[in-house]
Amino acid sequence: MFDFVSNPGFMEFLHSLNTELNFTTGFTWLIIAMILSMIGGAIGGIILAGKDLGYQFAAIIGSLFAPAGVIPAVILGLFILNLLANH
């Protein structure tokens, strides 16, 4: 595990997440945003409909519907950042 973290290629990739915007970093940020939105959607589903639908089912439904709004917003945001970085 520590060999992977101390790998120079991996360290360069982590640094590029903060400094560059290319296809790899954009896709990585999209995956990170999708995972975080699924966690937030599951928590929101539990809070809103946990007693009515059951906590597990509400979490599943919330985690499936949350990325529907996040994915287009993140793609649009990355596209705008790319346009602003090039001009």
C-alpha positions in Angstrom: 0.0 0.0 0.0 2.8 2.4 0.9 4.6 1.6 -2.3 1.6 2.8 -4.3 1.3 6.1 -2.3 5.0 6.8 -2.6 5.0 6.1 -6.4 6.2 9.2 -8.2 3.6 8.8 -11.0 0.8 8.7 -8.4 2.2 11.7 -6.6 2.4 13.6 -9.9 -1.3 12.6 -10.7 -2.4 13.9 -7.2 -0.6 17.2 -7.9 -2.2 17.5 -11.4 -5.7 17.2 -9.8 -5.0 20.6 -8.2 -3.1 22.3 -11.0 -4.2 21.0 -14.4 -7.5 20.3 -16.2 -7.3 17.5 -18.7 -9.4 14.5 -19.5 -7.9 12.4 -16.7 -8.3 14.9 -14.0 -11.8 15.9 -15.2 -12.9 12.3 -15.2 -11.4 11.8 -11.7 -13.3 14.9 -10.4 -16.5 13.6 -12.0 -16.1 10.2 -10.2 -15.3 12.0 -6.9 -18.4 14.2 -7.3 -20.6 11.3 -8.1 -19.5 9.3 -5.1 -20.0 12.2 -2.8 -23.4 13.0 -4.3 -24.4 9.3 -3.8 -23.5 9.5 -0.1 -25.4 12.8 0.3 -28.4 11.4 -1.6 -28.5 8.4 0.6 -28.4 10.5 3.8 -31.1 12.8 2.3 -33.2 9.9 1.4 -33.0 8.5 4.9 -33.8 11.8 6.5 -36.8 12.6 4.2 -38.4 9.2 3.6 -36.8 6.8 6.0 -39.8 6.1 8.2 -42.2 5.8 5.2 -40.2 3.6 2.8 -37.8 2.0 5.1 -34.3 3.3 5.8 -32.4 1.0 3.4 -34.8 1.5 0.5 -34.8 5.2 1.0 -31.0 5.3 1.0 -30.9 3.3 -2.2 -33.4 5.5 -4.0 -31.7 8.7 -2.7 -28.2 7.5 -3.8 -29.6 6.6 -7.3 -31.4 10.0 -7.9 -28.7 12.3 -6.5 -26.1 11.9 -9.3 -28.8 12.8 -11.9 -28.4 16.5 -10.9 -24.7 16.4 -10.1 -23.2 14.8 -13.2 -24.5 17.5 -15.7 -23.5 20.3 -13.3 -20.0 18.9 -12.9 -19.5 18.4 -16.6 -20.8 21.9 -17.3 -18.5 23.3 -14.6 -15.4 21.5 -15.9 -16.2 22.7 -19.5 -16.5 26.3 -18.3 -13.2 26.0 -16.3 -11.5 24.6 -19.4 -12.8 27.5 -21.5 -11.6 30.1 -18.9 -8.2 28.4 -18.6 -7.6 28.5 -22.3 -8.5 32.2 -22.8 
